[in-house]
């Protein structure tokens, strides 16, 4: 089984209390999420995360709102807090002053 990183940590190695906290997040939907036809959707947002829950089930989350996203909504919806990822904001390897 391949585990995907969650903010630099592997979810399968997180302590159970940490995973339960994410699992208990509320589901996000209307009126917070609005349908959109642009590239500005949850999946392209800086705050979007995906990882494998115990049992290998993919879980989609918004770190900004600390909520779960229904499969499919991450491709067709966004909230007013949408932010471009840091790679697009600052470039691949920005100079440090």
Backbone as CSV, one residue per row, in Angstrom:
resi,resn,N_x,N_y,N_z,CA_x,CA_y,CA_z,C_x,C_y,C_z
1,UNK,0.838,-1.176,0.000,0.000,0.000,0.000,0.883,1.239,0.000
2,UNK,0.570,2.187,-0.861,1.308,3.434,-0.934,0.576,4.476,-0.112
3,UNK,1.288,5.164,0.779,0.682,6.237,1.552,1.118,7.571,0.970
4,UNK,0.224,8.516,0.961,0.506,9.837,0.431,0.793,10.793,1.575
5,UNK,1.702,11.750,1.388,2.064,12.646,2.491,0.937,13.608,2.854
6,UNK,0.844,13.936,4.112,-0.068,14.942,4.627,0.779,15.952,5.369
7,UNK,1.066,17.063,4.703,1.881,18.123,5.294,3.212,17.584,5.812
8,UNK,3.863,16.756,5.008,5.178,16.255,5.366,5.173,14.994,6.214
9,UNK,4.006,14.503,6.612,3.919,13.295,7.415,3.160,12.234,6.638
10,UNK,3.471,10.982,6.884,2.707,9.907,6.273,1.530,9.600,7.178
11,UNK,0.330,9.643,6.618,-0.873,9.453,7.411,-0.876,8.110,8.117
12,UNK,-0.367,7.077,7.462,-0.381,5.756,8.086,0.491,5.723,9.331
13,UNK,1.396,6.681,9.480,2.275,6.712,10.652,1.837,7.745,11.686
14,UNK,0.741,8.461,11.389,0.230,9.405,12.375,-0.377,8.635,13.534
15,UNK,-0.303,9.207,14.719,-0.921,8.572,15.865,-2.437,8.551,15.641
16,UNK,-3.127,7.546,16.153,-4.561,7.406,15.915,-5.369,8.635,16.286
17,UNK,-4.991,9.353,17.349,-5.755,10.530,17.747,-5.706,11.608,16.679
18,UNK,-4.580,11.742,15.987,-4.458,12.742,14.916,-5.364,12.370,13.748
19,UNK,-5.374,11.081,13.357,-6.222,10.667,12.245,-7.694,10.833,12.608
20,UNK,-8.075,10.492,13.837,-9.471,10.632,14.253,-9.908,12.086,14.194
21,UNK,-9.012,13.021,14.499,-9.360,14.436,14.428,-9.710,14.824,12.992
22,UNK,-8.936,14.360,12.012,-9.226,14.663,10.608,-10.509,13.969,10.174
23,UNK,-10.685,12.735,10.582,-11.870,11.971,10.205,-13.149,12.620,10.743
24,UNK,-13.065,13.335,11.843,-14.232,13.981,12.454,-14.520,15.376,11.901
25,UNK,-13.697,15.862,10.973,-13.955,17.171,10.379,-15.311,17.148,9.677
26,UNK,-15.991,18.299,9.601,-17.292,18.346,8.919,-17.122,18.284,7.396
27,UNK,-18.174,17.865,6.720,-18.183,17.858,5.258,-18.466,19.272,4.772
28,UNK,-17.710,19.723,3.800,-17.888,21.056,3.238,-18.832,20.978,2.041
29,UNK,-19.656,21.945,1.900,-20.605,21.989,0.785,-21.189,23.380,0.655
30,UNK,-22.361,23.452,0.056,-23.042,24.724,-0.116,-23.441,25.235,1.271
31,UNK,-23.317,26.479,1.621,-22.986,27.643,0.821,-21.492,27.979,0.766
32,UNK,-20.640,27.217,1.473,-19.207,27.521,1.480,-18.574,27.305,0.111
33,UNK,-18.896,26.196,-0.543,-18.325,25.880,-1.850,-19.269,26.332,-2.962
34,UNK,-18.699,26.976,-3.961,-19.464,27.434,-5.107,-18.974,26.732,-6.367
35,UNK,-19.898,26.363,-7.237,-19.527,25.730,-8.504,-18.755,26.722,-9.366
36,UNK,-17.755,26.221,-10.085,-16.955,27.070,-10.956,-16.532,26.281,-12.186
37,UNK,-16.268,26.991,-13.281,-15.791,26.353,-14.503,-14.383,26.817,-14.848
38,UNK,-13.692,27.374,-13.907,-12.324,27.840,-14.155,-11.335,26.828,-13.591
39,UNK,-10.045,27.140,-13.706,-9.032,26.265,-13.113,-8.901,26.508,-11.611
40,UNK,-9.598,27.506,-11.103,-9.570,27.821,-9.678,-10.577,26.937,-8.953
41,UNK,-10.206,25.685,-8.763,-11.040,24.717,-8.052,-10.259,24.214,-6.843
42,UNK,-10.931,23.507,-5.968,-10.285,23.027,-4.736,-8.981,22.285,-5.014
43,UNK,-8.962,21.457,-6.049,-7.784,20.640,-6.321,-6.542,21.479,-6.631
44,UNK,-6.708,22.683,-7.161,-5.566,23.535,-7.488,-5.270,24.557,-6.398
45,UNK,-5.967,24.463,-5.281,-5.791,25.411,-4.179,-4.614,25.005,-3.287
46,UNK,-3.962,25.999,-2.732,-2.845,25.786,-1.807,-3.266,24.955,-0.589
47,UNK,-4.495,25.065,-0.162,-4.972,24.424,1.062,-5.480,22.996,0.854
48,UNK,-5.580,22.532,-0.387,-6.105,21.201,-0.694,-5.088,20.128,-0.333
49,UNK,-5.544,19.050,0.294,-4.702,17.898,0.606,-5.476,16.630,0.291
50,UNK,-4.762,15.603,-0.100,-5.375,14.284,-0.250,-4.434,13.261,0.339
51,UNK,-4.987,12.236,0.898,-4.195,11.194,1.526,-5.030,9.935,1.651
52,UNK,-4.392,8.855,1.993,-5.078,7.574,2.132,-5.428,7.346,3.596
53,UNK,-6.680,7.116,3.842,-7.149,6.795,5.187,-6.821,5.334,5.475
54,UNK,-6.931,4.924,6.707,-6.738,3.505,6.994,-7.660,2.673,6.103
55,UNK,-7.107,1.664,5.492,-7.860,0.848,4.549,-7.649,1.292,3.115
56,UNK,-6.859,2.353,2.904,-6.526,2.809,1.567,-7.583,3.666,0.896
57,UNK,-8.592,4.105,1.617,-9.641,4.932,1.030,-9.127,6.363,0.910
58,UNK,-9.175,6.962,-0.295,-8.697,8.339,-0.444,-9.621,9.328,0.265
59,UNK,-9.010,10.271,0.967,-9.742,11.313,1.681,-9.244,12.657,1.181
60,UNK,-10.177,13.547,0.842,-9.853,14.879,0.339,-10.197,15.888,1.425
61,UNK,-9.261,16.802,1.721,-9.489,17.758,2.795,-9.108,19.168,2.381
62,UNK,-9.695,20.127,3.076,-9.324,21.540,2.959,-8.714,21.923,4.298
63,UNK,-7.429,22.237,4.290,-6.746,22.595,5.524,-7.185,23.973,6.030
64,UNK,-7.601,24.869,5.127,-8.040,26.203,5.523,-9.308,26.122,6.374
65,UNK,-10.285,25.356,5.906,-11.571,25.253,6.595,-11.654,24.030,7.499
66,UNK,-10.603,23.231,7.528,-10.555,21.991,8.290,-11.830,21.179,8.079
67,UNK,-12.040,20.847,6.785,-13.225,20.082,6.421,-12.918,19.055,5.350
68,UNK,-13.834,18.121,5.181,-13.709,17.073,4.187,-14.438,17.479,2.917
69,UNK,-13.902,17.061,1.774,-14.508,17.363,0.484,-15.057,16.084,-0.130
70,UNK,-16.257,16.170,-0.677,-16.842,15.022,-1.361,-16.083,14.791,-2.665
71,UNK,-15.910,13.521,-3.039,-15.220,13.209,-4.290,-15.975,13.842,-5.444
72,UNK,-15.264,14.519,-6.302,-15.853,15.214,-7.434,-15.969,16.703,-7.183
73,UNK,-16.311,17.096,-5.953,-16.408,18.523,-5.633,-15.061,19.217,-5.762
74,UNK,-13.979,18.490,-5.524,-12.645,19.098,-5.614,-12.297,19.493,-7.053
75,UNK,-13.061,18.992,-8.034,-12.815,19.306,-9.444,-13.750,20.373,-9.995
76,UNK,-14.836,20.651,-9.302,-15.858,21.549,-9.845,-16.259,22.681,-8.912
77,UNK,-15.659,22.769,-7.741,-16.048,23.788,-6.768,-14.826,24.495,-6.181
78,UNK,-15.085,25.649,-5.583,-14.068,26.380,-4.824,-14.766,27.273,-3.809
79,UNK,-13.978,27.776,-2.856,-14.519,28.715,-1.873,-13.887,30.086,-2.100
80,UNK,-14.307,31.051,-1.323,-13.761,32.403,-1.473,-12.332,32.500,-0.958
81,UNK,-11.854,31.472,-0.249,-10.487,31.476,0.274,-9.479,30.824,-0.653
82,UNK,-9.882,30.541,-1.914,-8.986,29.867,-2.854,-7.706,30.673,-3.010
83,UNK,-6.566,29.989,-2.930,-5.255,30.618,-3.071,-4.387,29.750,-3.959
84,UNK,-3.674,30.387,-4.885,-2.737,29.658,-5.741,-1.662,29.022,-4.872
85,UNK,-1.143,27.878,-5.290,-0.108,27.233,-4.485,1.180,28.050,-4.505
86,UNK,2.068,27.804,-3.566,3.283,28.604,-3.427,4.193,28.496,-4.636
87,UNK,4.184,27.344,-5.293,5.003,27.164,-6.496,4.588,28.174,-7.565
88,UNK,3.296,28.359,-7.748,2.819,29.311,-8.748,2.953,30.755,-8.268
89,UNK,2.836,30.987,-6.968,2.935,32.336,-6.426,4.362,32.875,-6.512
90,UNK,5.336,32.043,-6.134,6.704,32.525,-5.963,7.704,31.935,-6.943
91,UNK,7.296,30.932,-7.683,8.228,30.263,-8.579,8.810,29.021,-7.924
92,UNK,9.475,28.215,-8.731,9.981,26.944,-8.258,11.066,27.072,-7.201
93,UNK,12.005,27.978,-7.402,13.097,28.153,-6.449,13.366,29.657,-6.277
94,UNK,12.545,30.333,-5.507,12.732,31.781,-5.337,14.033,32.095,-4.589
95,UNK,14.591,33.243,-4.900,15.792,33.677,-4.196,15.434,34.149,-2.797
96,UNK,16.274,33.834,-1.857,16.074,34.276,-0.478,16.973,35.482,-0.254
97,UNK,16.375,36.564,0.187,17.140,37.803,0.390,17.862,37.796,1.695
